[in-house]
Every structure is written in structure tokens, then in C-alpha cells.
Amino acid sequence: MDRPAPLGNLLSAAARTLAAELDAGIAAAGFEDVRAAHAPVFQLIEPSGTRLTVLADRAGMTKQAMGELVRHLDRQGYVELTGDPDDRRAKLVRLTKRGWAVVDAGVAVIEHFDQHLDEIVGADEVTRLRRTLLRIIDGAASTYANKPQTTAAMRVE
């Protein structure tokens, strides 16, 4: 009996497709040292700066994993570490001018990809898919999670 492809596999493949599009678009914009894997930093950082521990928490990552992303982006000039005015012991991660340029390039790539999806799938279907995925992320379809995932900290439109 033929079984449909597991939904998780399809969602993962779709995510890899989008990540590859993002990588290619960012590289084409002149940022060859940034990958989709760095997206959580760019998506979750506050304009005034954000502590590394807060970034890690928002991304659902360990502090060490987020630290690796931030160190790479710092070495490449996309972020800078500055003192936190509220706690002299803590550091804030802030986007540099170059970091904001990557954000702009990433937004342009995503908008282009979204337009492409509207053309090949249809805008109504994309809207319906977006609503469905948000329900899944928010836990409406979860039977195992102790706490629902959230998009509250992410810039999801």
C-alpha cells in the first residue's frame, strides 16, 4: 500500500528549500559568509541590542550554540558586543550597519520567494498554508509537547 510522504519530511524539505534560497540570495547580495543558520540572530535581535542569553532563549538554542553564531557574525562585522547599560557585567549583541544590510537583503530574498510561491501555488493557498503552519507551531496539532512553541518572539508576518 502506498503511504503519503510523512508531513514532517515534507515540511523539512520545504524548510531546506527556503534556506537554500535564502543562502543563495544573501550570497548574491554580497554576503557570502552568512547562511540561513545565522537567521535567528537577525530575526530575534532588538534594534537597541539583545543579550546573548535572551537571543538563545528566544531561538530555543543553547547559550553555547547562539554564542558560536554571534562570534562568527562579530568576526565578520555583522554584530558588535557592547556593554549593557542596565547591567555592567552583561553584554548586548547589536547589529552593525553591515548587519542591517544583511537584514535588508534577507527580507528582499524572502519577499521574492513569497511572491514566487504566490505564483506557483496561489496566494489563497499560501495564506491558508501560513495559517495552518502557525496553528501547528502554536501547538494546536500537538499531542506530545509539554508547552506549545511560539512565534511571539520571531518576526513572523
Helices and strands as residue ranges (DSSP letters): H 7-28, G 36-38, H 39-44, E 50-51, H 52-59, H 63-75, E 79-84, E 87-95, H 97-121, H 123-137
